[in-house]
Amino acid sequence: MIYGPRVTLRAIEREDIPQVNAINNDMEVELAGGGDPPYPQSLARAYAEFDRNAGEGSREGSNFAIAADGHLIGFCGLYRRDEIASTAELGIVIGDKAYWSRGYGRESLALLVNYGFIMLNLRRVYLNVHARNERAIRAYRAVGLVEEGRLRQHVWSSGDYDDLVYMGLLRADWPGLPDYAIGN
């Protein structure tokens, strides 16, 4: 587990699946996150995916539950790791709206970025985000990600086209975290 002042990044457990499924089926959360059009996901499918992934025992990707105040508020991870280029794509969802715009996403991102640079020896992390997701872009910038490119009117979301913004952060530009802790 990775501990910050207010959040803990920990493994996603089977008992988290109902909350994860609720987050994945929340239209407001899905539209805020951008990406693929939202589709309903059954609880049975969510359990099946979890069981299949747990049964594979793969260490591909670094998926974390984000816990605060004793419960799951979202999840994050590092995906598409490229061992040669030493890069990974960053992803995060704060699904509990009571924790939106209060710095929990920013803290989770900082912990995840630090984990990627320090523990996984990544050289660069990156992501893409819909340009209308100004709250997320502010959080990404606060952690140090910079805009590296933009595809104009590239994604269809909520009845309109939106720009897709590419952002990234190099380890050389990361100051690190003084209160970063890994433990049981």
Secondary structure as the mmCIF struct_conf table of DSSP 4:
data_model
#
loop_
_struct_conf.conf_type_id
_struct_conf.id
_struct_conf.beg_label_comp_id
_struct_conf.beg_label_asym_id
_struct_conf.beg_label_seq_id
_struct_conf.end_label_comp_id
_struct_conf.end_label_asym_id
_struct_conf.end_label_seq_id
STRN STRN1 ILE A 2 TYR A 3
BEND BEND1 PRO A 5 ARG A 6
STRN STRN2 THR A 8 ARG A 10
HELX_LH_PP_P HELX_LH_PP_P1 ALA A 11 GLU A 13
HELX_RH_3T_P HELX_RH_3T_P1 ARG A 14 ASP A 16
HELX_RH_AL_P HELX_RH_AL_P1 ILE A 17 ASN A 24
TURN_TY1_P TURN_TY1_P1 ASN A 25 ASN A 25
HELX_RH_AL_P HELX_RH_AL_P2 MET A 27 GLY A 33
BEND BEND2 GLY A 35 ASP A 36
HELX_LH_PP_P HELX_LH_PP_P2 PRO A 37 PRO A 38
HELX_RH_AL_P HELX_RH_AL_P3 LEU A 43 GLU A 56
TURN_TY1_P TURN_TY1_P2 GLY A 57 GLY A 57
BEND BEND3 GLY A 61 GLY A 61
STRN STRN3 SER A 62 ALA A 68
TURN_TY1_P TURN_TY1_P3 ASP A 69 GLY A 70
STRN STRN4 HIS A 71 ASP A 82
TURN_TY1_P TURN_TY1_P4 GLU A 83 SER A 86
STRN STRN5 THR A 87 ILE A 94
HELX_RH_3T_P HELX_RH_3T_P2 LYS A 97 TYR A 99
TURN_TY1_P TURN_TY1_P5 TRP A 100 GLY A 103
HELX_RH_AL_P HELX_RH_AL_P4 TYR A 104 ILE A 118
TURN_TY1_P TURN_TY1_P6 MET A 119 MET A 119
BEND BEND4 LEU A 120 LEU A 120
BEND BEND5 ARG A 123 ARG A 123
STRN STRN6 ARG A 124 HIS A 130
TURN_TY1_P TURN_TY1_P7 ALA A 131 ARG A 132
HELX_RH_AL_P HELX_RH_AL_P5 GLU A 134 VAL A 143
TURN_TY1_P TURN_TY1_P8 GLY A 144 GLY A 144
STRN STRN7 VAL A 146 SER A 157
TURN_TY1_P TURN_TY1_P9 SER A 158 GLY A 159
STRN STRN8 ASP A 160 LEU A 170
HELX_RH_3T_P HELX_RH_3T_P3 ARG A 171 ASP A 173
TURN_TY1_P TURN_TY1_P10 PRO A 178 ASP A 179
STRN STRN9 ALA A 181 ILE A 182
#
